[in-house]
Amino acid sequence: MSALDASKLEITKTTTPKEPLANDKLVFGQSFTDHILEIDWTKEEGWGTPKITPYHNFQMDPATCVLHYSFELFEGMKAYRDSQGKIRTFRPDKNMERMNRTAKRASLPTFDGEEFIKLLDKFLALEERFVPQGKGYSLYLRPTLIGTSIGLGVSSPTKAKLYCIASPVGPYFGAGFKPVSLEATDYAVRAWPKGVGAYKLGANYVSCIEPQSEAAKRGHSQNLWLFGEEGEITEVGAMNVFFAFENDDKTKELVTAPLDGMILPGVTRDSAIQLARARLDSKEWSVSERKLTIHEVKERAAKGQLIEAFGTGTAAIVAPINNIEFRGENIEVPCTAGGSGEIAKNICEWIQDIQYGVEEFENWSRVAN
Ligand SMILES: *Cc1c(COP(=O)(O)O)cnc(C)c1O
């Protein structure tokens, strides 16, 4: 049984290199780099030779298990170009931890995360031309793991493929922030206690699209997923969610849902919590991971105690929220700092400065080459 070994990497370069698109032509997930990184696994042999080859289609038997039982999981991370032209990734160890946790839950093989990061470093060195320059621009990386054994029997895959493709992207919000409106959804549920909401499984997304389309018809860009009789706030489905409140005694609290198995443990969520604890004035602010309900948000908004709300995720970093519709009523959320609240704006700046190597914090930024 071989372990994943980055030193065995074999590279076959494309003979037809593409010209990277201009920054203003970049659309998330629509254009890809010249190559793909792939590592096949079998139960008997373990991890095979890592290969970087020209980007290509997969050939698959129609009975391949990923196509029937959703043996699929993924990660979302980005590579950034710093002011010296060096390529950096942001807390890639966190993505590898999460990917392995998800792989175990999905009966797919786990691997040495550091070896995969080394492979990503080499992939990035090769695709360096596709990492765009400029604040807000990055190369989105999509590590993916699928079951590839053939047959309709419902059991652990005996073959799997770990791969990574990459798509250059621009800022989520063009110029400045554009706050989003959410629909607080309780007629469908994204995740439940002891379920798989805390794992980055493709299967968690498929059931969220129909309610999202419904919310879009009512003018909302995302669902705020509620759980249970009390209307517990969980997350936004591809983003974690934060609320800032002012208390009766004028102290303030930044709140996000706890890691109770019903939310995806976002790297951006964790970074926002750690930075808020380190940098907000602790005499004024407390930062809590606690249960909160839509009713608390509604009541505190009515009392003028809701200061701001925002989502966090790798794609947008922060997405300010200006409205939440719950059962036909709108809860308005202040956005006082040019389409964003102050806290969201600060957290976004703090994270970006680390991602682009302007500032060092806890070794969160890794220089890839
Ligand atoms: C990926 C994801 C997030 C955000 O996680 P980050 O690591 O911050 O990008 C939040 N919720 C869900 C359901 C996700 O899949």
The ligand as a Gaussian input file, in Angstrom:
#p B3LYP/6-31G(d) Opt

LIG

0 1
 C      -17.210000      25.799000       1.464000
 C      -18.388000      26.129000       2.275000
 C      -18.414000      27.225000       3.158000
 C      -17.266000      28.202000       3.286000
 O      -16.090000      27.586000       3.676000
 P      -14.681000      28.315000       3.452000
 O      -13.687000      27.298000       3.902000
 O      -14.691000      29.524000       4.281000
 O      -14.590000      28.617000       1.990000
 C      -19.542000      27.425000       3.934000
 N      -20.615000      26.607000       3.835000
 C      -20.625000      25.538000       2.991000
 C      -21.819000      24.664000       2.950000
 C      -19.526000      25.280000       2.186000
 O      -19.544000      24.234000       1.354000

